[in-house]
Amino acid sequence: GYVQTQRIRGKTSKPKLDLTETVIIAQRYNDETKTQTGIVREEHISLAAEPNSQYVGHVTPSSGSAHDETTAIFEDITSQLKGGFDEVDVVGCDGTNTNTGWKGGILRKSEELIGKPMQWAVCLSSNCRSDLSSCILTALHQVPYSCIGLISSKLPDCEKLPVVSFKPIKCDLPYHSADDLRKLNNDLMYLFQISKAIKSGECQENLPSMNPDKLNKACWLTSANRILRLYIATKNPNNKFLEIVTYILTVYVVMQYRVRTQSSNADGSRHVFQTIYRSRYLPREHQVVDHSSIQTNAYFAIPENILLAMMTDFQLAVRQDALNKILSARQDEVENLHHSIRYNIIPQLNFEAKDCTYMILWEATDVSITVRPVLRNVSNEELIDNSSLLDNTVLEWSFSTFPCHTVEIERTVKLVTEAAFRVCVCDARDGVIRSTLLSRQALPKFQSKSQFVTILPENGDSD
């Protein structure tokens, strides 16, 4: 989500099933009640506002259905924010069907509940993981189970294997400075370092001793790290294993870096096109599976998101084309007496396109051009002025601050999980989370115990 001038311009949400400590009331024989704590499984949805992924809260729906989750989110947002959902212009989440279902997903139900459309920002980082999983499953198709078991059995302890003389793999890795790497988490930093080593064929002395993190089936980033670590420890990798490693270096690594460093909502459509472009080296039979994964998750190829990319393009002709489409959509909306919320259905992609502008066929019957929610408060005059600037002009739009991924909220999800195991009741968990965030804000890192400080309330009262 997004907070700007005291208005929440969007929100991000992420669900997780946690082990939660809770209070259990048991009936005794003498009609007295006894309370005790126990552990139950409970779903928690973390909510954050942008910029800087500011913690809004977390909710516990009565069930995992889209209806119950939407109701829980709506009630929490309404109670905590003065304007409630009326102030939300952009909503972000991962690409699970519960969130993105075109008819019964949380995003759609939220729009119906508040009576207006919102800009969808479905996490591109999770889409990269989906594409990687499709590639791995395709590469291992029709491979003997003994071969698959040999690879998977070595992944948990691959960091203990000695590095051998391995063959370098040609790939086009993005340039990244030392400052860029410091902004990334440890997993991504490891990914870029080991990718660089495989490209050059030379491994740094400290790289084999670095930990690629625990293997997590729900996190394909750690799987990619361990697959690359296993590659530099394998003397004669088979062709299927080489296909997986090549895809990781050619597509996955590059797109993860682009999504993290070019994280604007306006860049989302460009990232989708780059995924298509970089996967064209695959054999035709593998492209079919890869295209199916891209098509399923290409929410940034929806017309209203492509138009955002066109509005921020360096070329005047592209911006003028976007302007004409937006003005035409606004005119159609004025003439339409029955205002209805559009369905966000991904149109059929053109995988032979040479630019993100042509990823969809604008004249096709499955393409519906509607007014962009993030441009609702932008006048026609401002649109015309910004779209008429010369080529190679860097445009500043308010929607450019909206991220195309929900990576930052994963830290909030981790905090909610830790708090759920420590204390009972939602309010107590919320207090632990907010105090932890306040402490981290005051002192992000501890170098020694002497730096430990007590954060007092604003009135200075420690009680």
N, C-alpha and C positions, 0 to 999 in steps of 0.2 A: 504494500500500500504506500501511499504518499502523503506526507504532511507538508503543506505549503501555506504560509501566511495564516496559520491557525486553522487551516481547512485540511481535512484528510482527503487527498486527491486519489487515493487508491489503497488497497490492502492486499496482503499476501497471507495465505493460510496453508497449513500443512498438518495432516493427521498422523498420529502414531498410536499404536497399541502398547500401553505401558503396564508394568506391575505396580500397583498403587497400594500404599498403606491406607487403610480406612478404618473407621470406627464401626464395630459390629455390636448391636444391642441384642443381648440374649435374655430370654424370659426364664426366671428361676422359679422353683417350686413354691416358695413362700410369697409369691406375687411381687417380689422386688426385682427390679431390673439391674442387670450387670452389663457394663460396657467393657469391651476389650478390643484390641487392634488386631487386624488380620490383613492378609494380602489378597487382592483381587486383580483381575485384568480389566483395564478400563481404557477406552479410547480418549485421547486428548487431542484437540485441534489448537495449534499455536497460531496466534494472530499478531501481525507486525505491520507497522506503517513506515512508509518511505518519505524522505531519504533516510539512509543510515539504519534501516531496519529497526525502528524504534518499537520496543515491546508494547503491545496494546493489551494483551491478555491471553488466556487460554480457556477453552470451554470443554465440557464433557457431555456429548450428546447422549440421549437415552438409547440410541442404537446407531449402527453404522449406515443406515439408509440415508440417501441424499436429502429426503424431507426432514428427518430429525436433525441432521447436521446443519442444514440451512437454517432451521428454526433456532438452534442453539447459537449459531454465529450471529444471526440477526438480532436476537435478544441481547447478546453481549455488546455488540457494536452500538445498539440503540441506547443502552444504559450508560455506556462509558463516554460516548461522543455526543456533543450537543446537537449536531445536525444529523446524527445517525448515518444511515446509508445514503441519505440525500446528498451528502458531501463526497461520496465515493465516485470517482470517475474511472478508475482503473482497478482491476482485481487480478491478482496473480495466484497461481497454484501450480502443482505438478500435473502431469498429463493423465492421471488415472480416470477411468470412465465415470467414477462417482462424481468427480469434479466437472468433467468436460462434456458429459452427455448432452447432445444437442437439444434433447427434449426434456430429459428428467435429471440432468446433472445439477450440481450445487450452483454453478455459475448461472445457468438458465433459470433455476428456481429463484435465485436471489434477484435477478432482473424482473421476474414476474411479481415478486413480493413488493419491490419498491416502485414498480411501474415505469422503469426507464432502462435503456441499454447501458452497459458498461464496457470499457475496453478490456478485452481478454489478453492477459500476458501469461501464457502457459510456458512454464520453465523450459528453456532450450537446453539447459545442462542435463536435465532428465531425458530429453529427446536424444541427446548424444549417447546416453547409456543404452537407450532402446535400440538405436542403430548398431551399436557395438554388439549387443547381445544377439541381434539378428545375424550379423556377420559371423560371429563365432558358431552359432547353431548351423548356419549354412555351410561353413567350412568343414565342420565335423560331420555333415550329413553323409551317410553311407560309409563312414569310417568304422573299422572294427572297434567293438567296445573295449577290447584290450588296449588299443591305442588311446582312446579317450580317457580310460582309467589311468593310463601311464602319465598323461599330462596333468590331469586333475589331482592325482595323488601326490605329485611333486610340488604343487603350488603352495600348500600350507607351510612348507619348510624350505622353500626355494632359496631364501636368503642365506642358508647355511651351505649351499652348494658352492664349490670353488669356480671362479671365472675361468673359462677356457678361451682359446683363440677362436673368435667367431667372425663370421663374414659380415661386413658392413652392408646396410640396406640403404639405397638411395631414397631420399625423401626431402620434401620441401618444408622444413621446419620454420616457423615464424621467428623473426628476430626478437629477442627479448633482452633487455638490459638487466643489470644487477638490481636496480630499483624496482623493476617490474616483478622480478622473482620474489623480492622481499614482501610484496603485497599479497602473495599467494600463500595458501596453506601448505603444510608439509607434504601432503600427498601429491599436490600438483607440482610442487618444486621437485620432488623426486621423479615424477613423470617426465618433466622436461630435461632433467639431467641425464637420466638413463636413455632417453630418446636421442639426445645429442651424442651420447657415447656409442650407440648402435649405428648412428649415421656415419660417424667418423671411424668406427672400428677400433677405437681406443677407449679403455675404461679408466677413469680416474682412480687413484689409490683408495680414496675414502668411500667410493660408491658401493663396492661390495659389502662393506660393513654397515651401510645405512639400512634402516628398517623400512621396508615398503608398506608397513602397517598390516594389521590383521586382515585375513581374507574374510570379506563380508559379501555374502551372496546378494544382498540388497544394494550394495555399492559397487558398481562396475569399475569405478576408478581404482580401487585397491586390486581388483582382478586384473586390470590392464597393467598396473605396476608390477604385479607378480608374474604375469605372462612375459613381460619384457625382461624381468630379472631371470626368469627361467631360460630365456633365449640365450643370454650371454653365458649361461652355464651348460649349454647343450652343444655337443660337438657336431653332430650330424642331424639337424632338425629335418623332419619330413616336410613335404610340400604343403600339407594342410596347416601345419604349425606356422610355416612361413607366410601363408595367406593371412592368418590371423594377425601376426606381428606386423606385416606390411600394412594392413588396414588400420591398425592402431596408430602407426606412425604417419600414414598418409592422410587419414581423415580424423580419427578421434582426437589425437593430440592437438592438431591444428585448430579444430573446432572448439575444443575446451578452452584453449588459450584465447581465441577470438571472442567467445561468449563472455569470458571473465574480464577481458581488457576493453572490449567494445560492447559494453553492457546496456547501452541505451535501448529503450523500447523501439526507437526508430531504426535500429540496426538489425532487428529480429529477422525481417524478411531477407536481408542480405546474407545472414547466417544460414538460413534455409537453402538459399541458392548455392552458397559455397559448399554445403554438404552434398547437394546434387552434383555440382561440378567436380568435386574431388573424388567422388565415388565412381566416376565414369571410366576409370581404368579397370574396373572389375569385369570379369567375363560376363557375357550376356545372361547366363543362368543365375549368376549371383546378383546381378543388377535387379532382376525381377523381385527377389526377396528384399533387397535393400530399398528399392523404390516403394515397396508395400509398407515398410516401416516408416519411411519418410512421409508418405501420403497420409498415413494414419495420424501422425503427430504434427503435421504442418499447420498448426494454428496461426503461425505468423505468415502464412500464405493466404489467409482470409483477406478479401479485398480491402477492408478498412485498415489492416496492418500494412499491406503493401503500399497503400496510399501515404502512410506516414513515412515510409522509406523514400517514396518519390518526392514528398514535400521537403525532405532534407537532402536531396541529391544535389551534387555540384553543377549539374547540367541544367541550363535554363529551360530547354525544351521538355525535359522530364518533369520539372516543377510546373510548367504551364499545363502539361497534360493532366497532372494530378489536380491542379486548380479547376480545370474544366469539368472533371468528373465530380469533384466535391460540390461545386456550384450547381451542377445539374441535379445532384442528389438532394441538395437543399431545396431546390425548386420543386422537385417531385414530392418532398415531404410537406411543403406548404400546401400543395394542391390536393394532397391526400387527406380526406376528411376523417378516415378511420386510421388513426395512428396506432400502430401495433409494433411490438418489439420483434426485431428481426431474429431469425434462427441463425446461429453461427455454425454453418455447415461448411466443411472444408471442400472447396471445389476441386475438380480433377486437375492435377498438376501437369504442366508441360515440361517433361524431363529433358527435352531437347532445347530448352530456352537458353539464350545467350546472356540474359540479364534477369535480375529478380523482377523487373517490371513486367516481363513476359512469361512469368511462371504460370500464370493462369490466362485463359482465353476470355478477355473481358466481354466479348459478345456472346459467350456461351449461356445456355439457359440456366445453368446451375450457379451463375455468378450474379449476386445481388449487391449493388453498390448503395450503401446507406451512409448517413451522416456520421462522421467519427465522433464518439462520445467525448474524446479529449479536445476536440475542436468546437465543442458546443458553445463555449463562451468567446470564441474568436470571431470577430466580425468579418464580413466579406471584404471590406476595405483593407484590413490587415492581411488577409490571405493574398489579396491581389498585390499588395506592396511587397511582401516577402517573396512571392513567386516571380516577381519581375526583376529581381536583382541579377547582376551579371553572373556569368559562369565562374566556377571555382570560388564561390562565396560561401563562407561558413555561416549557416543559419542557426539562430538560437530560438528554439521553441520551448514552451513550458513542458511539453510532453517528453522532451529529450532526456529529462532526469529520471523517467520511469525505467526500471531495469527490465531486461528480457529474461531474467532468471530469478529463482527464489533460493539461491545458494545461501545467502546470509541468514535466512530464517532457520536454517538447519542448526545453527548455534542455539537459537531459542528453543528448538525442539529438544536438543540435548539438555538444556537447562530445565525444561518442564519435566523431562524424564527423571532427572536426578532429584528434583524437588518432590516428585510424586512418590519416590521411594523413601523419602525422609520424613515427610509430615503428612498429616491427615487433613481433609477438608480443602476445598478449592481456594478459599480465602487465605488459608495458611500457606498453601503452595504459592499463591500469587505474591504474598509478602516475602517469602524466601527468594523468589525469582527477582523481584524488584530490588531487594537489598543487595543481592549478588551483583546485579547490573550496576547499581550505584557504586559499589565498592570497586568494581573493575574500571568504572569511569574515572574514579579518583586516583587509582593506582593500577594501571593495566598489568604490570608485571612486578613480582616480588623477587628481588635479588638476595635478600636476607630477611631474617625475622625482625630485625630492627626497623624495617620499613612498614611493619604492620601498624595500621592506624584504625581507630574506631570512628566510623562515620556517624556523626550526630545529626539529629533533625535540624531543620532550619532555625528553630527557636533556641537551639543550643541546649535544650533539656535532654538529658540522657535517659530519663524515665520513660 
